[in-house]
Amino acid sequence: MAFENLTDRLSKALKNLTGKGKIHEEDLQASLKEIRLALLEADVSYPTVKKFIAAIKEKAKGAEILDGLNAPQQVVKIVNDELTALMGEEAVPLNKSEKIPTIIMMAGLQGAGKTTTVAKLAYKLKREENARPLLIAADVYRPAAIDQLEVLGKDLDIPVFSEGTDVDPRKIVEDGLAEAKANKNDYVFIDTAGRLQIDEALMNELKDIAKIAEPDEILLTVDAMTGQNATETAEGFANALDLTGVVLTKLDGDTRGGAALSIRDVTGKPIKFVGQGEKPTDLDVFYPDRMASRILGMGDMLTFIEKAQREVDEKKQAEQLEKMRQNTFDFNDFVDQLRQVQNMGPMEDLIKMIPGMAGNPALKNLSIDPKTFTHMEAIVSSMTKQERENPDLLNPSRRRRLAAGAGRPIVEVNKMLKQFDQMKKMMNQATKGNFSGMEQMMGGAGMDMSSMMGGAGIPGGNFGQKVQNFAMKQAARKMKKMKKKRGKK
């Protein structure tokens, strides 16, 4: 997962700051040295690192206690603010035309995920705005590029305009735009050709297409896994084209993450979207503040909440919440919850969005096999209607029958029933507002929250807990702002 090594290194660097009140100069210097090395190892460009360290040093010197934060926490806040500023402060929306269609031209090198991103972004607009996009297949050079776009379009029920590989891309774009105008499509995506590296022929073709299409957006797709090369690629395209933004792909891969920190500073172009997965829905708006929180191991509760809101059936969730209050939550509800969680993405990624969990050593190499959920569903499917609604009926002989019916060992059945019982009790405590009781149960299950935070890579147990609280308060404030904005609309 992106940023894990950077998160670990930054957390260790901040551990040096243990004083209170004003920050000791020697501690600050030691921490800044570690932060500098961490950023360079993450493939952040040297000029960006130099500027970043200078800004932190200036603000951290003589930092006073603010809003109840002690000196180490204050430095965490400064680093968090500077990371956010480095990546662009706020999310930058798509430039939309006052009259239809809005034309979005996609550029990038081969292998960056450009064609997939075209489909993902079109699908995102279709899903969220009920938009009617058209995809123009203008990459006539890469083998199967047109076929790939047509397959994606068919899967997502989005029309694709193509004229084969023997027609000049400029002509394809002209004809595609005429088609969009005739069909009154409100968005047009132009999937242009890529190369293995930037060359004059590619840039000339892209410049010609830009003149013909007069796009509202020219988005560059950049592969985050290429490290500093991603920044160099972005700079090369920015020098030749009037780029309006960047889409960073493969952020879920084995990458050091430096591209996300360098691109805005080097090119002046905002990162507008990030791709983190293979599914059509695995494309998210880029929020600099949320990314900064994730890098510092403070989680990303807002994205977690948004994923839940997007994937969870609100009516069903309300019914299940009432069942939790009444302590009548059963295995039918349990299976519904499993399916909804699966739709949100890999469990290990969701866990790391919780403040303090990203740097937890116990979760460092966490990998949850998706088959685990399939096996659990198989066990529940082997239950009778009465057993699902009343788990207390599941005596040893019935459990053996479930194991045989699901083709799973009896130990696995017993483990799942124990987990269900613990989850049911915790949910019941949470709905009553008894979080201390819930934490005690988690502690009894070997999951004491305060000790987990102490070992989460964020310095010192008590300090780690405070950083978690700081992150949660930040998330709460941002949620309030989001609600106010929605209210004004």
C-alpha positions, 0 to 999 in steps of 0.5 A: 500500500502506498505511503506505508514506509513514509508513514513509518519513517515520519512517525519515528521522526516525530517520536523524538519530540517529547518535550512540552511547551517550546520545542527543543532545538536539538530535538527539532533538528533530529526530527527534521533530518529524519523527515528529510530522509524519509521524503527523499526515500519516498521519491519526493523531488529534492527541491520540494523536500528542501522547501518543505523542511524550511517551511516546517522549521520556520513554523516549528521554532518557538511554536506555542501550545495551541488549542490544548496541544502540547509541543509534539502535537503542535509539530504534528499539526504543522507537518500536517498543514504543510503536507496539505499545502504541498499537495494543494490545500483543497480538492479541485473540481472538474472544469465544466463547460457552460454549454454541453458537451464538456470535453475532457482530453486524457493524455499520458504515457503507455502503461499509466492506466489512461484508458482504464481511467477514462472509463472510470471517470466517465462511469463516476459522472454517470453514476453520480450526476446521471451524466450521458458521456461519450468515449472517443477512441483516438489511440490508433497505435497501441494494439487492442487499445480501441478494443479495450475501450469498447469492452469497458464501455460495453461493461459500463453501458457507456457508448464508445465512438471509434473508426478503427486503426486506419483513420487519422486520430485528428479525423476520429476526434472531429467525427466523434465530437460531431456524434456527441453534438448530434446525440446531445452527450453532456461529457466527451472523453478523448482517449489519446495515444500514449508512448513509452516515452515523451517524443515530438511526434506524440506531442504534435499529435496531442497539440493538434487534437487540443486545437480541434477539440478545444477541451475544457480539461486536459488531464494527465494520467500518471503512474504513481509506481514510477516514483520521480519519473512520474514527476518528470513525465508530468513536467514534460507534458506540462511544458508541451500542453496546457494541462489542467490537472493530473490523475494519479493511478496505481496508488494502491500498488507497491509505491513510495508515494513521492509523486503525490507530494511532488507533482503539484509543487513541480508542475503547478497542476493540481491532482484531481483524482486518484485511482486505487484499485481495478474496479470501475468505482476505484477512482476518487476525488483527491483531497490533499488534507485527507491524504496528509492525514493518511501519510501521518498515520492519522487515518482518513475517516471522511473517505471511510464515511463517504465510502460507507454512505456510497455503498451502504443501503441507508434504509437497511442500515436504519433497520439494522441499527434498530435491531442492534439497539434492541439486541435482536441483530441476527445472522441475516443482518450479519450477511448483509453487513458482510456484503456491504463491507465487501463493496467498500473495498479491501478490508485491510485498506478500510482498517488503515483509514481509522486513525492510528491504524495505518502505522500499527505494526500488527497491521503492517503486513495485514492481508485479509483473504476475500475468500474468508467472507465467502466461507462465512457466507457458506456457513450462514447459508447452511443454517436453517431459518430458525438458526439464523434468527436465533443463534442460541440454538446452535449447539455442538451437534448443529455446529458439526452439521454447519461445518459439513454443509459449508465444507469448513472445519468445525474450528472455523464455525466456532470462531465465526460464532464467537466473532458474531457474539462479540460484534453483537455485544459491541454494537449494542454497547455503541448504540447505547453510547457506552464506548468505555464498555465497548473498549473494555470488551475489545480489550478482553478480546486482545484489542485494547485501543490505547495499547494499539495506539501506543504501538501504532508507529505514532510516538508514545502510548499516551501521545499516540492516543492524543494524536488519534483524538486530534485526528478524530476532532479534525474529521468531526470539524470537517464533517460539520463544514461539509454539512453546512455547505450542503445546507447552503446548496 
